[in-house]
Amino acid sequence: MRSKKKIIAAAVSAFCFVQMMSITAYASGDVAGAVTSTWTTARAQVVSVVNNVVFPVIDVILAVLLFVKITLAYLDYRKHGQLEWTPIAIIFGCLIFSLTCPLYIWSII
């Protein structure tokens, strides 16, 4: 009798588990509307996080990389007498771009 109750309890719980996992999700068919409404709802939070966290981190990484590259270029100039400006100019351009990016990126997106 006790074994029969365990089997019935296991079958009922398995049936309930299967029913819980097989709930159908109905889509309205308007995926573009859903994405647009989600973006308009979360836009302020995304803008705040990107402007206050992501861009400053990128700026610091590029600034450190620029100073390291300038130092290495100076040491290379002292050793070989040749100065390579291209990597320094590229990193400086990327730093200027990332510093000014929050001013105009949200009007593009």
Buried (B, 14 or more C-beta within 10 A) or exposed (E): EEEEEEEEEEEEEEEEEEEEEEEEEEEEEEEEEEEEEEEEEEEEEEBEEBBEEBBEEBBEEBBEBBEEBBEEBEEEEEEEEEEEEEBBEEBBEBBEEBBEBBEEEEEEE
